[in-house]
Amino acid sequence: GNYTYVMIGDPAASFFATAYNKGIRNYNVVKAYEGLRKNAFVGGIRDHAGYEHESPAFGGGMDYYVRQGWIPERIRGKGGHKDGCAMTLEYAYQDWCLAQLAANFGKWSDYELFMRRSQNYRNVWNPENKYMQPREIDGSWCKEFKPIGSEFGFTEANGAVYTHFVPHDMQGLIGLFGGKDAYVERLNRQFVEGEKNGFKHDRYYTTWTAYTNQPGTGMAHLFNHAGYPWLTQKWVRKVKDAYGDITPYGGYEDDEDQGQMGALGVLMAIGLFEVDGGAAEKPVYEITSPIFDRIVIKLNPDYYRGNQFEIITNNNSSENIYIQSAKLNGNVHNTYWFFHDDFTKGGILILNMDSIPNKEWGYLSHR
């Protein structure tokens, strides 16, 4: 992000929302929120559009975003990432993160403002082709747009990948596609095609699914939100197999920014994830298919009551990747998620695995 004036957006919004909403509050939260809110308006850090070091900066397009709810292409500014469609999508998510903080602080006018702005992703949705598509200053759709084979309008990804970047409102995105089945048909087709290239971008951004840069690293987990958790289990395992070479001769390919890709590898390995980044007012963890038989997560006593959270898989193997049933602290657990509050108390999650998907487990169990 722009704390180094390199990328687009304001990632501190999600960082602070996640920390605060998970009980990490040993800092001046009032001052933090004041700064975060400032960055969400014209002249804040979002207005530096990547490698735009000058001040004042304009390449981030916040004047357009605040005024009309989306950012066109080819705007003024010297930024290296003046990608209006990507910025619109990133800012909408970051606005939602700010709304989650505002709710916890009782700032209800801010909450309503940022929740309203979090729907701005809809302003770059083209219902004709069912893609997020860049727009010209006059509001027309940019003719240069291609789902793959071009980075135009997007930052270090393509339109096929960024179309799925609505981590804060997956039900809204699924609705735009025409429902869960239509959405899953598109998403699954992208994974089938992406597997042919090892789920990796090439220099021309020709792949349909990419795990070599951050915008696409939550895609396999989106099946959970559409009522197809068994496909999340399948594709997370496949991505992990293709992507997780940690030998001195391999490693995580492409952009290992601040350890994010390595951290992603750990989350896929232990079978936990948070599509919304954990920034929700009441965070949850989404369950996927761990590669280990037993995982023990030590809980920090500075923040949490419990001692440890344990995940046990029965009948786990490279073929037995599908969750058949689950128990959380001895109780039958039929949803693909559980609350962070339950996690902090410590406990045991037991997953029973098999090679055949149980299409009933976790089905349509989104919040």
N, C-alpha and C positions, 0 to 999 in steps of 0.2 A: 504493500500500500504506500500511500504518499508520505508516510513518516520518513521515507528515504527518497521521496519524489521520484519513484520509479513506476508504480502501477496505478491503476484507477481506484477510485472509491475511498472508503473510510473503514477499514477492517477493525479499527478499535471499537466500533459500535457493537459488533458481534462479540468481540473479546470481552468487553466490560459487561455486556448483558449476560453472557454465559457465566462469567465469574460471580457476578452479584447474585444471579438467580440460583447458583449452586452453593451459596453461603459463604463465598470468599469476599469479605467486606472490610478487611483491615486496612483501609485507605480512606481518603476524603471523598466519599461517594458524591457529596453535593458538588464539589469542585469538578469531579470527573464528569458528572452529567452536564454541568454547565459547558464544559469544553466539547463534549460530544454533540450537544444540541447546536452549538455554534457552527460546527463543521457540517451540519446538515442544511446550511443556508448559503446564499451567495457570499463569496469571499472566504469561505471555510476551506478546509484542506481538500475537500472533494473537487474544488475548482482547479486543482493541479492535475492535468490529464496525463500523468506519466512522463517523467523526464522534463517536466515543465517547472523549472526552478525559479523562474522570475516571479516577482510579486509586484502588483497584483497579477494573478493568473486567470485565464478565462476558458482554457481548453476543456475543463471538466463540465462545462455547460450547465452549471446550477441555475443560471438565470432562466434558461429554457425549462429546466426541470420544475422549478418552483412555479413558473408562470403557466406552463401548458401540460406538464406531467410527462414529458418525454424529451429526449435530446436528439436533434437531427445530426446527420453527418456533415462534414466539411465546415464546421464552425470555426471561428477565429481562435487564436491561441497557438502556442508553439509546442504543445504537448506531443509526446511520441505515441500516445495511445488515445487519440481523439475518436473513440469508437462509441458513437451515440447509443446504439442498441445495447451493447454490453453495459455501458454506464447506467442506462435506464434500469436494466435488470438488477445490477448490483445495488444501486441506490434504493430501489424498492425493497429489497431484502434488508438493507441496513436501516431503512425507516421502520420496518417492522421490529427490528431489534431494539430500536430506541423506544418504540411503543411499549415493549415488554418491560423496559426499565421504568418508563413513565407510569405504568400501571402499579408497579411496586412502590413507587414514590407518591402515589395518589395525585399525580399531575394529569387530571383527566382531560383537560383541553389539549395538552400535548399528545396524550394517548390517542384521542380522536383524530388529531391532525396527522400523526405519523401512520396510524392504521389506514386512514384514507389514502395517503400517499403510497403506502405499501402495495396498493392495487394498480400503481402506474405501469406495472409490467403488461397490463392489458392493452396499453396504448401502442405497443410495438408488436402486437399479435396480429398477423394477417390471416383472417378466417378463410381466405380463398385457398391458400396453400398449406395452412396449418403449421406455420413456422413463425418464430420471432424474426422480424425483418427490419433492417435499417430503413429510416425515412429521411426524405429530403427536408430542407427548411420549409418548403411550402406544404408539407404534410404528405406528399405522394410517396409511394414505395420506391426505394432505390432500385434501379434496373440492374445494377451490378451484382445484386444478391444471388448467391448460390449456396445451397445447404452445405455442400462440401466442395473442397477445391479452392477455397478463398477464405481469407481472414477479414475481408472487408466488413466493417461494422462491428467487429468483435475483437476481443483482446486475448491473444494467445489461445484461440479456439475458433471454431466455425459455427455457423448457424444451426447445424444439426445437433451439436452439443449444447449450445447456449439456449436452445429452445426449451430444454428441460430444466433450466436454472430458475426455478421458482420455489426455493426450499421452504419458504414460509407459508405457502398456500398451495400445496399440492392438489387439494380437492378442487380449487379454483382452476388450476391448469388442466386437470383431468376433464373438468366440465367443458373447457374450451375445445378439447379434442372430440367431444361428443359422448363422453362416458368412459368408464374404466376399460371396457373391452377394446374400444377403438384406440385408447391410449396405449394399452399394453401391446396391441398389435404393432404399433409404430415402434415402441421402445424395444420390444423383443427383436424386431427386424433389424434395428440398428446394432444390437449386440451380435446377432448372427453375422452381419457384415463386418463389424468391428473385430470379431475374433479372427478373421482372416488376416488381419494386420497386427495381431497380438495386442489389440486395444491401445495402439500407440499412434500418435500423430506423426506424419512425416512433415517435411518442410513446407508442403503445399496444402496441408490440412485436409487431406482427402479421405480420412477415416470417419466413420459414423459414430464411433465410440472411442474415447481417448482417456487413458489413465496416466498420461505423461505430463499433464498440467492440471492445475487446480479446478478450472471450471467444470470438468467432467467427472470428478472423482467421487461423486455421490450417485451416479446414474444407476448402478446395479441395485441400489437400495430403494429405488423409487417404485419397484414392483410391489413392495410391501404396502405402499399407500394406495395402490389401485386394487387391492384385494387378491394379489397373486404372490404371497410371500414365498412360495416354493420356487418361483423364478428368481427372487432375490437370493435365496440360498444357492441355487444353481450357478448364477452368474458371478456372485461374490467369490465362490470357490474357483471358478474358471479364471477370473481376473487375477486372483491371488496366485494361482499356479503359473500364469503367464508372466506375471509382473514381479514376483517376489524373489528374484535371484539375489541373495545377499552375500554371495561369494566375492572374493577380491576381483574376480573377472566379470562380475555382473553388476549387481546393485540396482537401485531404483533409477530408471532412465529419465532423462530430461530434467525437469525443474524441481530439485530438492530444496525448495525455499524454506529456510528456517526449520528444517526437519519435518515439514508437513507431510511429505510423501512417505517418509519412514514411519511417521505416526499413523498415517492411513494404513500402511501395511500391518501395523500392530493391531489396529481396530478390526481389520478384516480377519486377522488371525484369531482373535479372541471372540469374535462373533457379536460385537456390540458396535453401534453406530448412532449418529444423530443427524438426520438429514438437515434439520434446521440449525445445526451447530450447537445445540443445547442452550440456545438463547431464549427459549420460551419462559414465560413467567413461572410455569411449573414444568421443568424439563423432564423428558423421558429418554430412555435408552431403547433402541430398536434391536431386536434379536436377529442375528443371522446364523451362519453355520460355522462354528469354530473349527480350526484344524487340530486342536489339542484335545486330549482326553480330560485334562484337569487344568484349570486356570485359577490362580489365587491372586486377588487384587487387594493389596494392603491399603487401608483407608487412613488418611492423615488425621490424627487425633486433634489437630488444631482446628479442624473444621467439621469433623463428622463423629457421630456417636459410636458407630460400629467399629469393629476391629478389622474385619476383612469381608470381602464378597467373593464367593467361590462359584465357579461354573464347572459342572461335570457333564461330560457327554458319554452316553452308553452306546456301544456298538458303532463307534465312530471309525471311519476309514476314508481313504481317498475316493471310494465308490459310495459309501454311505453318507451322503452329504445333505440328506433331507430330514428335517425335523418331523418326527411322528407325533410326539406329545411332549409336554413340559410340566414341570412342577417348580413353583417358587415358594421356598420355605415350607415345603410339605403340602402345599395346596395346588390343585390342578390349575394350570395357567394356559389359557387358550388364546391370548392375544399376543401379537408380535412385539409388544412393547411393555415396559414397566416404568414406574415413576422413579426419578432420581431420589426422591425421599425414601423409597423402599431400599434403594441401593445404599444410602448413607447409614442405614441401620445395621448393615451387614446381613449376610444370609447366604443361601445356596440356591442356585438355579440349576436344575437337572434337565438335560435334553436327551431324549431318546431318538436315535438316528436310524435311517435305513436308506437303501438305494432307490426306493420308489417314493416319489413325492406323496405326502398326505395333503391333498388340496383343500382339505377342510380346516386344517390347523392354521389359526391366525387369519382366516378369511374375513375380509371386510371388518377388521377390528381396529381401524384407525379411530383416533379420538374425535 
